[in-house]
């Protein structure tokens, strides 16, 4: 599967998914995530790890998300898995289309 020649379908796939990608505005580091299903963004846990460590246990840490059109919305960090380096963030508001799954 590793090839020095990218698939000719790659640019089309990137274009389809781009509208579902969000930026993460973490304190010192930025990152990105993708809308996984309605209201749930999946991102790299390593970008958000420190945020979860400094938050209050009784409240989900807030995460600033930047949508493709530049709108900033607030999400809540719901879970981190260091083994897979994945984080789940719930978000309400903003217009994000689900990426097409093929």
N, C-alpha and C positions, 0 to 999 in steps of 0.2 A: 504494500500500500504506500510505502514511502517512495516518493518519486521526485526527481529533480524538475520535472515538468508539471506545473499545476494543472488541474482539470480545467478544460475550457468552460465548464459550468460554474466555476468558483465565482466569477464576478456577478453572475445572476443570483447566486445563492446569497452573497453578501448584500446585494441590493434588497432582496426580499426580507432579510432579517434586520437590516439597519433601523427600520422604523420601530423595532421592538427592543432596541438597546438603550439603556439608560446610563448616565454617569453617576458615580458615587462621590459625593463631596464629603470625604472624611477629613479629620483635622489636619493631618500631615501628609496623608497619601490619598491619591485619587484612585479610582478604579472604574470598572464598568460591570454591568449585569445585563441580563436579558429576561424579558417577560416569559415566564415558564407556563403559567396559566393565569386566568383572570385574577388580578389582584395579588399575584405572587411573582416576585423577581428573584432570580437565582444569581449569585455573584461569588467572587472569591472570598473565602472566609479570612484569609490572611490579611486582607485590606481592612476588615472590620473587627478583627480579634481584639485589639486594644479597646475599642469602643465598648465591647461587651464586658471587659474586665473592670472598667471604671464606672459602669452604670449601677444604678440601684437594683437590687435583686427583685423588688416588688414591681418594677416597671420595665417594660421592654425599651431598650435604647432606641432613640430616634435617629434616623438616617436621612440626610438630605439627598434627594435624587434629582438629577437634571435630565429632563426629557429631550428627545431629539429636536424639538422646536425651541428649546431653551427655557421652557417653563420649569420652575423648581417646585417640587412637591415633597411632602414628608412621608417617610415610610417608617415601619417599626421592624427592628431586627427580631426575628422569631426563633432562629436557631443557627448554630454553627456546627460543622463537622470537620474537625482538623484532619481526619484521616483522608477525606476526599477533597479537602480545601473548598468546601461549598458552604454558602450561607443562604438562608431563606429570609426574605424581607417582604412584609405585606405592605401594600400601597393602595390607597383610595384616591380617586381624583386623577386628573390627567387623562389624556386620550392615547392609550397605547394599544396597537393591534397585536393580537397573538401572532407569533411567527408561523409561517406555513410549515407544516411537518411533511416531509417526503420520505 
